[in-house]
Amino acid sequence: MPDVAPPVITPRGAKIEPSAGAPFEAVRVARDVLHTSRTAALATLDPVSGYPYTTATNIGIEPDGTPFFFAAGLTLHARNMEADPRISLTLAPFGKGDALTLPRLTLVGRAEQIGADETPRAIGRYIARYPKAKLYLSLPDTRLYRLRTEGLQINGGPARNASNITPADLSTDLSGAEELMAAAESEAARLNAIRGEAARLAVLAGAKAGRWTITSIDPDGIDLASANDLARLWFAERVETLKQFEKALAQISK
């Protein structure tokens, strides 16, 4: 029999009775946290001591749901990742109340530096979410890393835990949606040019009214950003073409 690699997150030793927990939609909660968390705790491994080193960072999201982040080349966490790419990201609505009562998502995997050919587009996506990033993304030692997730854990709050979801549950399949993705940036720009449209969509996503911008569009939904918050508007059905996108917007508006 072939060897089976052990899980990257070791299961807890104590058995937990499922009926003791409160039910929740683990995949939807995890995807919401992934798309709407502005800040994450990034843990890397010190190459000499072996101790974990944790810092805070912003999170960007690629169209397929892959998280990515900035690191200056001189930082300790960049050095650590170059020596050992194994990292962990914990995403949560930091600063919005008691952290232990709110959903928290931990991702474990390997950091991969984004190549020079992909960097300009990644920078554009990052700045769309964090406009002030222009101040540091112009540094000569700017690096962007994506996380290739190998394991995850979602905690939805007290008595809401799930370890049986997989990295695939967080991803967005782009195959078959070439038409939509080719027009995604221009469609976002078109909608942002309509006064109040982005704010209307953000409110429909459950966010507070304010000045919002559509930052990205993918087959599963729309990401939006304001100066201090992020929102995710999910489509009722998968969207692959512009005609389907128009239909989805019409359905959302009803």
The 8 nearest C-alpha neighbors of each residue, nearest first, counted from 0:
[[1, 2, 3, 4, 5, 6, 7, 9],
 [2, 0, 3, 4, 5, 6, 7, 149],
 [1, 3, 4, 0, 5, 6, 7, 9],
 [4, 2, 5, 1, 0, 6, 7, 9],
 [3, 5, 2, 6, 7, 1, 149, 8],
 [4, 6, 3, 7, 9, 8, 2, 10],
 [7, 5, 8, 9, 4, 150, 10, 149],
 [6, 8, 150, 9, 5, 149, 107, 108],
 [9, 7, 6, 10, 150, 151, 107, 152],
 [8, 10, 6, 7, 11, 5, 12, 150],
 [11, 9, 8, 12, 6, 162, 13, 7],
 [12, 10, 13, 9, 14, 15, 8, 162],
 [11, 13, 10, 14, 9, 15, 8, 16],
 [14, 12, 11, 15, 10, 16, 9, 17],
 [13, 15, 12, 16, 11, 17, 10, 19],
 [16, 14, 17, 13, 19, 20, 18, 11],
 [15, 17, 18, 19, 14, 20, 13, 158],
 [18, 16, 19, 20, 15, 21, 22, 14],
 [17, 19, 20, 16, 21, 22, 15, 158],
 [20, 18, 17, 16, 21, 158, 15, 22],
 [21, 19, 158, 18, 17, 159, 22, 160],
 [20, 22, 159, 158, 23, 19, 18, 157],
 [23, 21, 20, 159, 24, 158, 25, 18],
 [24, 22, 25, 21, 159, 155, 28, 160],
 [23, 25, 27, 26, 28, 22, 29, 155],
 [24, 26, 28, 27, 23, 29, 161, 153],
 [27, 25, 29, 28, 24, 30, 168, 164],
 [26, 28, 30, 29, 24, 25, 31, 32],
 [27, 29, 31, 25, 26, 30, 24, 32],
 [30, 28, 26, 32, 31, 27, 25, 153],
 [31, 29, 33, 27, 32, 28, 169, 26],
 [30, 32, 28, 34, 29, 33, 35, 27],
 [31, 33, 29, 35, 30, 34, 36, 28],
 [34, 32, 30, 31, 35, 36, 29, 90],
 [33, 35, 31, 32, 36, 30, 231, 60],
 [34, 36, 229, 32, 230, 33, 31, 37],
 [37, 35, 38, 32, 92, 91, 33, 90],
 [38, 36, 57, 58, 35, 229, 39, 228],
 [39, 37, 57, 36, 56, 58, 90, 55],
 [40, 38, 90, 89, 56, 55, 88, 41],
 [39, 41, 55, 89, 88, 54, 56, 42],
 [42, 40, 88, 54, 53, 55, 87, 39],
 [41, 43, 53, 87, 52, 86, 51, 88],
 [44, 42, 86, 52, 51, 76, 79, 53],
 [45, 43, 51, 49, 79, 50, 52, 46],
 [44, 46, 49, 50, 79, 47, 48, 51],
 [47, 45, 49, 44, 79, 48, 82, 83],
 [46, 48, 45, 49, 50, 44, 79, 82],
 [47, 49, 50, 45, 46, 44, 51, 52],
 [50, 48, 45, 47, 46, 44, 51, 52],
 [49, 51, 48, 45, 44, 52, 46, 47],
 [52, 50, 44, 43, 45, 42, 53, 49],
 [51, 53, 43, 42, 44, 50, 45, 54],
 [54, 52, 42, 41, 43, 51, 40, 55],
 [53, 55, 41, 40, 42, 56, 52, 76],
 [56, 54, 40, 39, 41, 38, 53, 57],
 [55, 57, 39, 38, 40, 58, 54, 41],
 [58, 56, 38, 37, 39, 68, 59, 55],
 [57, 59, 68, 67, 37, 38, 66, 56],
 [58, 60, 67, 125, 66, 68, 61, 57],
 [61, 59, 66, 65, 64, 67, 62, 58],
 [60, 62, 65, 64, 63, 66, 59, 67],
 [63, 61, 64, 217, 60, 171, 65, 216],
 [62, 64, 171, 61, 170, 65, 172, 173],
 [65, 63, 170, 61, 62, 171, 60, 66],
 [64, 66, 61, 60, 63, 67, 146, 145],
 [67, 65, 60, 59, 145, 146, 61, 64],
 [68, 66, 145, 59, 144, 58, 146, 60],
 [67, 69, 58, 144, 143, 59, 57, 145],
 [70, 68, 143, 142, 144, 71, 141, 67],
 [71, 69, 142, 77, 143, 72, 141, 68],
 [70, 72, 141, 140, 73, 74, 142, 77],
 [71, 73, 140, 74, 77, 70, 141, 142],
 [74, 72, 71, 75, 77, 78, 140, 70],
 [75, 73, 77, 76, 72, 71, 78, 70],
 [74, 76, 78, 77, 79, 73, 45, 52],
 [75, 77, 79, 78, 74, 43, 80, 52],
 [78, 76, 80, 74, 79, 75, 72, 70],
 [79, 77, 75, 81, 76, 80, 74, 82],
 [78, 80, 76, 82, 77, 81, 45, 44],
 [81, 79, 84, 83, 77, 82, 78, 76],
 [80, 82, 78, 79, 83, 84, 77, 76],
 [81, 83, 79, 80, 46, 78, 84, 45],
 [84, 82, 80, 85, 81, 79, 44, 46],
 [85, 83, 80, 109, 110, 86, 81, 82],
 [86, 84, 109, 83, 108, 110, 43, 80],
 [87, 85, 43, 42, 108, 109, 107, 84],
 [86, 88, 107, 42, 106, 41, 108, 89],
 [89, 87, 41, 106, 40, 105, 39, 90],
 [90, 88, 105, 40, 39, 104, 106, 91],
 [89, 91, 39, 104, 103, 36, 105, 88],
 [90, 92, 103, 93, 36, 102, 104, 32],
 [93, 91, 36, 95, 94, 90, 101, 37],
 [94, 92, 91, 95, 98, 38, 96, 36],
 [93, 95, 96, 92, 98, 97, 91, 38],
 [96, 94, 93, 92, 97, 98, 101, 91],
 [95, 97, 94, 98, 93, 101, 100, 92],
 [96, 98, 99, 100, 101, 95, 94, 93],
 [99, 97, 101, 100, 96, 93, 92, 91],
 [100, 98, 97, 101, 156, 157, 102, 103],
 [99, 101, 156, 98, 97, 157, 102, 155],
 [100, 102, 156, 98, 99, 155, 103, 97],
 [103, 101, 155, 156, 154, 91, 104, 100],
 [104, 102, 91, 154, 90, 153, 155, 101],
 [103, 105, 153, 90, 89, 152, 29, 154],
 [106, 104, 89, 152, 151, 88, 90, 153],
 [107, 105, 151, 88, 87, 150, 148, 89],
 [108, 106, 87, 150, 148, 149, 151, 86],
 [107, 109, 148, 149, 147, 85, 86, 146],
 [108, 110, 85, 84, 147, 146, 86, 111],
 [109, 111, 146, 84, 145, 144, 147, 85],
 [112, 110, 144, 145, 113, 146, 109, 147],
 [111, 113, 144, 143, 114, 145, 110, 142],
 [114, 112, 144, 143, 118, 111, 117, 145],
 [113, 115, 117, 116, 118, 112, 143, 111],
 [114, 116, 118, 117, 113, 119, 112, 142],
 [115, 117, 114, 118, 119, 113, 120, 121],
 [118, 116, 114, 115, 119, 120, 121, 113],
 [117, 119, 121, 115, 120, 116, 122, 114],
 [120, 118, 122, 121, 117, 123, 116, 115],
 [119, 121, 123, 122, 118, 117, 124, 116],
 [122, 120, 118, 124, 123, 119, 125, 117],
 [123, 121, 125, 119, 120, 124, 118, 126],
 [122, 124, 120, 126, 121, 125, 127, 119],
 [125, 123, 121, 127, 122, 126, 120, 128],
 [124, 126, 122, 128, 127, 123, 59, 129],
 [127, 125, 130, 129, 123, 128, 124, 132],
 [126, 128, 124, 125, 214, 129, 130, 123],
 [129, 127, 126, 125, 224, 130, 214, 124],
 [128, 130, 126, 132, 131, 127, 125, 226],
 [131, 129, 126, 132, 127, 128, 133, 125],
 [132, 130, 133, 129, 134, 126, 135, 128],
 [131, 133, 134, 130, 129, 135, 126, 136],
 [132, 134, 131, 136, 135, 130, 137, 126],
 [135, 133, 132, 131, 136, 137, 138, 130],
 [136, 134, 137, 138, 132, 133, 141, 131],
 [135, 137, 133, 138, 132, 141, 134, 122],
 [136, 138, 135, 139, 133, 134, 141, 140],
 [139, 137, 141, 136, 135, 140, 71, 134],
 [138, 140, 141, 137, 136, 71, 72, 142],
 [141, 139, 72, 71, 138, 142, 73, 70],
 [142, 140, 71, 138, 139, 136, 72, 70],
 [143, 141, 70, 71, 69, 140, 72, 144],
 [144, 142, 69, 113, 68, 112, 70, 67],
 [143, 145, 112, 111, 113, 67, 68, 110],
 [144, 146, 67, 111, 110, 66, 112, 68],
 [147, 145, 110, 148, 109, 66, 67, 111],
 [146, 148, 109, 108, 110, 145, 149, 111],
 [147, 149, 108, 146, 107, 150, 166, 106],
 [150, 148, 108, 107, 166, 147, 7, 151],
 [151, 149, 107, 148, 7, 106, 166, 8],
 [152, 150, 106, 105, 107, 165, 153, 166],
 [151, 153, 162, 105, 104, 161, 154, 106],
 [154, 152, 104, 161, 103, 29, 160, 155],
 [153, 155, 160, 103, 102, 156, 159, 104],
 [154, 156, 102, 159, 160, 153, 101, 103],
 [155, 157, 100, 101, 102, 159, 154, 99],
 [156, 158, 159, 100, 155, 99, 154, 160],
 [159, 157, 20, 21, 160, 156, 19, 155],
 [158, 160, 155, 156, 21, 157, 20, 154],
 [161, 159, 154, 155, 153, 158, 162, 156],
 [160, 162, 153, 163, 25, 152, 154, 164],
 [163, 161, 152, 164, 153, 160, 151, 165],
 [162, 164, 161, 165, 152, 151, 25, 153],
 [165, 163, 162, 168, 26, 161, 166, 151],
 [164, 166, 167, 168, 163, 150, 151, 169],
 [167, 165, 168, 169, 148, 150, 149, 170],
 [168, 166, 170, 165, 169, 164, 171, 148],
 [167, 169, 166, 165, 170, 164, 26, 30],
 [170, 168, 167, 166, 30, 64, 171, 29],
 [169, 171, 64, 167, 63, 168, 172, 166],
 [172, 170, 63, 64, 173, 219, 169, 62],
 [171, 173, 174, 63, 170, 218, 176, 175],
 [174, 172, 176, 171, 175, 63, 218, 177],
 [175, 173, 176, 172, 177, 239, 171, 218],
 [174, 176, 177, 173, 239, 178, 172, 240],
 [177, 175, 239, 173, 179, 174, 178, 180],
 [176, 178, 180, 179, 175, 181, 174, 239],
 [179, 177, 181, 240, 176, 180, 182, 239],
 [178, 180, 240, 182, 176, 239, 181, 177],
 [179, 181, 183, 177, 182, 178, 176, 217],
 [180, 182, 178, 179, 183, 177, 184, 185],
 [181, 183, 179, 180, 185, 184, 186, 178],
 [184, 182, 180, 186, 216, 185, 179, 181],
 [185, 183, 187, 186, 182, 188, 215, 216],
 [184, 186, 188, 182, 187, 183, 189, 181],
 [187, 185, 189, 183, 188, 184, 182, 190],
 [186, 188, 184, 190, 185, 189, 213, 191],
 [187, 189, 185, 191, 186, 190, 192, 184],
 [190, 188, 186, 192, 187, 191, 185, 193],
 [189, 191, 187, 192, 193, 188, 186, 196],
 [192, 190, 188, 193, 189, 197, 187, 212],
 [191, 193, 189, 190, 194, 188, 196, 187],
 [194, 192, 190, 191, 196, 195, 189, 197],
 [193, 195, 196, 192, 191, 197, 190, 198],
 [194, 196, 198, 197, 199, 193, 210, 191],
 [197, 195, 199, 198, 193, 194, 200, 190],
 [196, 198, 200, 199, 211, 212, 195, 213],
 [199, 197, 211, 201, 195, 196, 200, 210],
 [200, 198, 196, 202, 197, 201, 195, 203],
 [199, 201, 203, 197, 202, 198, 204, 196],
 [202, 200, 204, 198, 203, 206, 199, 197],
 [201, 203, 206, 205, 204, 199, 200, 207],
 [202, 204, 200, 201, 205, 199, 206, 232],
 [205, 203, 232, 201, 202, 206, 231, 200],
 [204, 206, 202, 203, 201, 207, 230, 232],
 [207, 205, 202, 201, 204, 230, 208, 203],
 [208, 206, 202, 209, 205, 201, 198, 204],
 [207, 209, 202, 198, 206, 210, 201, 199],
 [210, 208, 211, 198, 207, 225, 201, 202],
 [209, 211, 225, 198, 212, 208, 226, 197],
 [212, 210, 225, 198, 197, 224, 209, 223],
 [211, 213, 224, 223, 197, 214, 191, 225],
 [212, 214, 223, 187, 215, 197, 222, 191],
 [213, 215, 223, 127, 222, 212, 128, 224],
 [216, 214, 222, 213, 221, 187, 217, 184],
 [215, 217, 221, 183, 220, 222, 187, 218],
 [216, 218, 219, 220, 62, 221, 180, 215],
 [219, 217, 238, 237, 239, 220, 176, 173],
 [220, 218, 237, 217, 234, 233, 238, 171],
 [221, 219, 233, 234, 232, 217, 218, 216],
 [220, 222, 216, 232, 231, 215, 217, 223],
 [223, 221, 231, 215, 214, 213, 230, 216],
 [224, 222, 213, 230, 214, 212, 229, 231],
 [225, 223, 229, 212, 211, 128, 228, 230],
 [224, 226, 211, 228, 227, 210, 229, 212],
 [225, 227, 228, 224, 210, 129, 211, 130],
 [228, 226, 225, 229, 224, 37, 129, 128],
 [227, 229, 225, 224, 226, 230, 37, 35],
 [228, 230, 224, 35, 223, 225, 37, 36],
 [231, 229, 223, 35, 222, 201, 224, 206],
 [230, 232, 222, 221, 204, 223, 233, 34],
 [233, 231, 204, 221, 220, 222, 234, 230],
 [234, 232, 220, 219, 231, 235, 221, 204],
 [233, 235, 220, 236, 219, 247, 237, 232],
 [234, 236, 233, 237, 247, 251, 219, 250],
 [237, 235, 234, 238, 219, 247, 233, 218],
 [236, 238, 219, 218, 234, 239, 235, 220],
 [239, 237, 218, 243, 244, 240, 236, 219],
 [238, 240, 176, 179, 218, 175, 243, 178],
 [241, 239, 179, 243, 178, 242, 238, 244],
 [242, 240, 244, 243, 179, 245, 178, 239],
 [241, 243, 245, 244, 240, 246, 239, 247],
 [242, 244, 246, 240, 241, 245, 238, 247],
 [245, 243, 241, 247, 242, 246, 238, 240],
 [244, 246, 242, 248, 243, 247, 241, 249],
 [247, 245, 243, 249, 244, 248, 250, 242],
 [246, 248, 244, 250, 249, 245, 243, 251],
 [249, 247, 251, 245, 250, 246, 252, 244],
 [248, 250, 246, 252, 247, 251, 245, 253],
 [251, 249, 247, 252, 253, 248, 246, 235],
 [250, 252, 248, 249, 253, 247, 234, 203],
 [253, 251, 249, 250, 248, 203, 200, 247],
 [252, 250, 251, 249, 248, 247, 203, 246]]
